[in-house]
Amino acid sequence: MAWCAIFISWAAEEAGVRSKTGTEAWTVGWANWYAAKGKWGTKPKVGALVFYDWSGGKSRSGIDHVGIVEKVNANGSIVAIEGNHSNAVARVPRSSSIVGYGYWA
């Protein structure tokens, strides 16, 4: 069972920022929510939600995973905190499969 979005929703609730981040159980719906609010982009920023498409597409309709950007490296890669990474919460370096970012802050 996929639970990456539920983890991010839980973290937002625990941090008291759910009204700003939104909450979703469907990654595509969540990315579209950010786009509808004009808070969607392709530049990594610490704290933003990062959305991935494992097939390498760049369309929001193909998104199937989400995390929180913890660090942006000088080369443009990121480190994200992700739920459901090998069925655990993990700090994960990423440089590919990124569709875009939801900026809530």
C-alpha positions in Angstrom: 0.0 0.0 0.0 1.3 3.4 -0.9 1.4 5.9 2.0 3.8 8.7 0.9 1.1 11.4 0.7 -0.5 10.3 4.0 2.9 10.7 5.7 3.3 14.2 4.3 -0.3 15.1 5.4 0.4 13.7 8.9 3.7 15.7 9.1 1.9 18.9 8.0 -0.7 18.3 10.7 1.9 17.7 13.4 3.8 20.8 12.4 0.6 22.9 12.4 0.8 24.0 8.8 -1.9 21.8 7.2 -4.0 24.8 6.2 -1.0 26.1 4.1 0.2 22.8 2.7 -3.1 21.2 2.0 -3.7 17.5 2.6 -4.2 14.7 0.1 -4.0 11.0 -0.2 -3.6 11.2 -4.0 -0.3 12.8 -5.3 -1.8 13.9 -8.6 -4.6 15.7 -6.9 -2.2 17.4 -4.5 0.1 18.6 -7.3 -3.0 20.0 -9.1 -4.1 21.8 -6.0 -0.8 23.6 -5.8 -1.0 24.4 -9.6 -4.5 25.8 -9.1 -3.2 28.1 -6.4 -0.3 29.4 -8.5 2.2 27.7 -6.1 3.6 25.1 -8.5 7.1 25.3 -10.1 10.2 23.5 -11.1 12.8 25.1 -8.9 13.7 23.2 -5.7 13.3 25.1 -2.4 13.8 23.8 1.1 10.5 23.0 2.6 8.6 22.6 -0.7 6.8 19.4 -1.5 8.6 17.5 -4.3 6.5 15.4 -6.7 8.0 12.5 -8.7 7.0 10.3 -11.7 9.0 7.1 -11.6 8.4 6.6 -15.4 10.4 9.9 -16.0 7.5 11.9 -17.4 7.1 15.6 -16.7 3.3 15.7 -16.5 1.4 16.2 -13.2 -0.9 13.4 -14.3 1.9 10.9 -14.0 3.0 11.7 -10.5 3.2 8.8 -8.1 5.3 9.9 -5.1 5.8 12.9 -2.9 8.4 14.1 -0.3 9.6 17.2 1.5 12.7 19.0 0.3 15.2 19.0 3.1 18.3 20.3 1.2 19.1 21.7 -2.2 22.6 20.9 -3.3 24.8 23.2 -5.4 24.4 20.9 -8.4 20.6 21.2 -8.3 20.0 17.7 -6.8 18.0 17.5 -3.6 17.7 15.6 -0.4 14.1 14.8 0.5 12.3 13.3 3.5 9.9 10.7 2.1 7.4 8.3 3.5 7.0 4.9 1.9 10.6 4.7 0.7 11.2 1.0 1.0 8.2 1.0 3.4 9.9 3.4 5.8 10.4 7.1 6.3 13.8 8.0 4.9 16.2 10.8 3.9 16.7 10.3 0.2 19.0 12.0 -2.3 17.3 12.7 -5.7 18.3 14.2 -9.0 15.8 12.6 -11.4 12.2 11.7 -11.9 11.2 15.1 -10.4 8.1 16.6 -12.0 7.8 19.7 -9.9 7.4 21.3 -6.5 4.5 22.6 -4.4 5.5 25.8 -2.6 3.4 26.4 0.6 5.7 28.7 2.6 
